[in-house]
Amino acid sequence: MSIPQIQAAVGVDKRQAAARFRRGAASAEREQRALDLLVSGASYAQIALALGMKSHSAAVALCGRALAKRALELNTRDLDHARALHLDRLSEMYARWLPHAWGDGDLPGDPKAADIVLKTLDRIARVEGTEVPQQQERTMVLVVPEEQRAAVRAQALERLDAIAERRRVIEGEFFTS
């Protein structure tokens, strides 16, 4: 992202940014803008220039304070600083690629963009901890008295046959369409 693009995103030119910084613009607003720029991939030097700061170290300090405040608001530890930033970046990527994946009007969606969107959603789920676990094979051991074993076995076989029949019907419907 170039400096003019960053300044356009912030909505001020270099002189206005310097004047706003000197006047002491609301620090919460400035911190939010710094985080937005950081998430969009801007360097600290670009953030400093866009916000009218004298050095990139001021932008580093501002972003650090903003991330710390965000972590306190979420009541999290230092590890969650990186997680929040990563989720913001993934959300930005998702928002940018989704229109390409869907297509617009008469044009069909781009399969590569759809793949990127799906991979981004998978990554978001992994970072948030909402990923669906893989199915695992389970073993069940039943302790049944000798006199009930035949009845339990027959009942279990009937259930398995019913499940197999439902599966054949579903697969038949799915693969014949």
Backbone torsions as a table, in degrees:
resi	resn	phi	psi	omega
1	MET	NA	130.1	-177.8
2	SER	-84.4	165.1	-178.6
3	ILE	-62.4	-44.6	177.3
4	PRO	-61.0	-35.5	177.9
5	GLN	-65.3	-41.0	179.0
6	ILE	-64.6	-44.7	179.7
7	GLN	-63.5	-36.7	176.8
8	ALA	-66.4	-38.6	179.1
9	ALA	-65.1	-37.7	179.1
10	VAL	-74.8	-29.8	177.1
11	GLY	92.9	17.7	178.1
12	VAL	-140.8	154.8	173.1
13	ASP	-91.0	-179.5	-172.6
14	LYS	-60.4	-44.0	-179.7
15	ARG	-66.3	-42.2	178.8
16	GLN	-64.3	-39.3	179.9
17	ALA	-63.3	-43.5	179.5
18	ALA	-64.3	-42.2	-180.0
19	ALA	-65.4	-41.5	-179.7
20	ARG	-63.7	-40.0	179.8
21	PHE	-65.6	-43.1	-180.0
22	ARG	-65.0	-35.5	179.8
23	ARG	-72.3	-11.6	178.5
24	GLY	79.8	55.2	178.4
25	ALA	-57.0	157.2	-176.5
26	ALA	-53.1	126.2	-175.2
27	SER	-67.1	-33.0	178.9
28	ALA	-64.1	-41.4	178.5
29	GLU	-65.2	-43.6	-179.8
30	ARG	-64.9	-40.7	178.4
31	GLU	-63.6	-40.4	179.2
32	GLN	-65.3	-41.0	177.4
33	ARG	-63.4	-41.7	178.7
34	ALA	-61.7	-43.5	178.2
35	LEU	-64.2	-41.1	178.6
36	ASP	-60.4	-42.6	178.7
37	LEU	-67.3	-41.4	179.3
38	LEU	-62.0	-43.6	179.3
39	VAL	-64.6	-35.6	-179.3
40	SER	-76.8	-1.9	173.9
41	GLY	102.6	8.4	-179.6
42	ALA	-72.8	148.1	176.3
43	SER	-80.0	167.7	179.1
44	TYR	-64.8	-34.8	178.0
45	ALA	-64.9	-40.8	178.3
46	GLN	-67.2	-38.3	177.6
47	ILE	-63.8	-44.1	179.4
48	ALA	-60.0	-44.5	-179.9
49	LEU	-65.5	-44.2	-178.1
50	ALA	-65.3	-31.9	-178.6
51	LEU	-98.0	4.9	175.7
52	GLY	75.5	28.0	178.9
53	MET	-88.9	158.2	-176.1
54	LYS	-81.4	-24.8	-178.0
55	SER	-147.6	163.1	179.3
56	HIS	-71.1	-24.1	178.9
57	SER	-66.2	-30.2	175.3
58	ALA	-66.6	-37.9	177.4
59	ALA	-68.3	-37.5	176.7
60	VAL	-60.7	-45.7	-179.5
61	ALA	-65.4	-42.3	179.8
62	LEU	-62.8	-46.1	179.0
63	CYS	-64.7	-39.1	177.6
64	GLY	-61.5	-43.6	177.4
65	ARG	-64.0	-42.0	-178.6
66	ALA	-64.9	-41.9	178.6
67	LEU	-66.5	-38.8	178.9
68	ALA	-64.6	-43.2	178.1
69	LYS	-63.2	-41.1	179.4
70	ARG	-62.9	-40.9	179.4
71	ALA	-66.0	-38.6	177.9
72	LEU	-65.8	-38.8	177.9
73	GLU	-61.8	-37.7	179.9
74	LEU	-84.7	-4.5	-179.7
75	ASN	55.2	56.1	-176.4
76	THR	-127.3	175.7	178.0
77	ARG	-95.6	-176.9	-177.8
78	ASP	-60.2	-32.9	179.2
79	LEU	-60.5	-33.5	-178.9
80	ASP	-73.7	-15.4	171.9
81	HIS	-58.0	-52.2	-178.6
82	ALA	-65.2	-38.4	-179.7
83	ARG	-63.5	-43.3	-179.9
84	ALA	-64.0	-43.6	178.6
85	LEU	-63.9	-43.4	179.7
86	HIS	-63.1	-42.1	178.4
87	LEU	-65.2	-38.2	176.9
88	ASP	-62.1	-44.4	179.6
89	ARG	-65.4	-41.5	178.1
90	LEU	-64.9	-38.7	178.1
91	SER	-64.7	-39.5	177.5
92	GLU	-63.2	-44.1	178.9
93	MET	-62.3	-44.4	179.4
94	TYR	-59.0	-46.8	-178.2
95	ALA	-63.9	-34.2	-178.8
96	ARG	-76.2	-34.3	-175.8
97	TRP	-90.2	-21.1	-176.4
98	LEU	-58.2	-45.9	179.0
99	PRO	-60.5	-35.0	178.6
100	HIS	-69.2	-35.7	-179.8
101	ALA	-69.1	-38.7	-179.2
102	TRP	-75.9	-30.5	-172.6
103	GLY	84.3	170.7	179.3
104	ASP	-132.7	117.9	176.4
105	GLY	61.8	-107.6	-174.8
106	ASP	-81.7	-21.1	-177.6
107	LEU	-87.6	134.5	177.8
108	PRO	-72.7	162.9	178.6
109	GLY	-69.4	156.6	179.4
110	ASP	-86.4	123.0	-179.0
111	PRO	-61.5	-35.5	178.9
112	LYS	-66.9	-39.2	177.8
113	ALA	-66.2	-38.9	177.7
114	ALA	-63.2	-38.9	177.9
115	ASP	-64.0	-42.2	178.3
116	ILE	-62.9	-42.7	179.6
117	VAL	-61.9	-45.6	-179.5
118	LEU	-64.4	-41.9	178.0
119	LYS	-65.2	-37.2	178.1
120	THR	-65.4	-41.9	177.1
121	LEU	-63.1	-39.8	176.5
122	ASP	-61.4	-43.8	-179.7
123	ARG	-65.1	-40.7	177.9
124	ILE	-60.9	-44.8	179.8
125	ALA	-62.4	-38.6	179.4
126	ARG	-65.8	-44.2	-178.8
127	VAL	-66.8	-40.0	-179.7
128	GLU	-76.5	-16.5	-178.9
129	GLY	83.1	19.4	179.9
130	THR	-104.9	14.0	-179.3
131	GLU	-65.0	138.4	179.8
132	VAL	-75.9	126.4	-179.2
133	PRO	-67.2	151.5	177.5
134	GLN	-67.8	146.7	177.7
135	GLN	-67.7	138.9	179.5
136	GLN	-122.3	146.3	178.2
137	GLU	-72.3	134.3	-178.1
138	ARG	-118.3	146.6	177.9
139	THR	-119.9	133.3	-179.8
140	MET	-120.1	134.6	178.8
141	VAL	-113.8	122.0	177.8
142	LEU	-105.9	135.1	174.6
143	VAL	-106.1	107.5	-175.4
144	VAL	-122.7	135.8	176.4
145	PRO	-59.4	151.2	-175.2
146	GLU	-52.8	-43.0	-175.6
147	GLU	-69.9	-20.0	-179.3
148	GLN	-99.2	-8.0	-173.9
149	ARG	-58.3	-45.6	-177.1
150	ALA	-62.7	-41.8	-179.1
151	ALA	-68.5	-42.9	179.1
152	VAL	-64.9	-41.5	179.1
153	ARG	-62.9	-44.8	179.8
154	ALA	-63.7	-41.4	179.4
155	GLN	-64.8	-42.9	179.0
156	ALA	-64.3	-41.4	178.8
157	LEU	-64.9	-38.3	177.3
158	GLU	-62.7	-43.3	178.9
159	ARG	-63.7	-43.1	178.9
160	LEU	-63.6	-39.8	177.2
161	ASP	-63.1	-41.1	178.8
162	ALA	-64.1	-41.8	178.1
163	ILE	-64.2	-43.7	179.3
164	ALA	-62.5	-39.4	179.4
165	GLU	-66.1	-44.2	177.0
166	ARG	-60.9	-38.6	179.4
167	ARG	-65.1	-42.0	178.7
168	ARG	-63.2	-40.6	179.3
169	VAL	-64.6	-46.8	-179.6
170	ILE	-63.5	-46.3	179.4
171	GLU	-64.4	-36.8	177.5
172	GLY	-63.2	-42.8	177.9
173	GLU	-66.3	-38.9	-176.2
174	PHE	-72.4	-44.8	-173.8
175	PHE	-84.7	-15.9	179.1
176	THR	-89.6	-16.0	-178.5
177	SER	-73.5	NA	NA
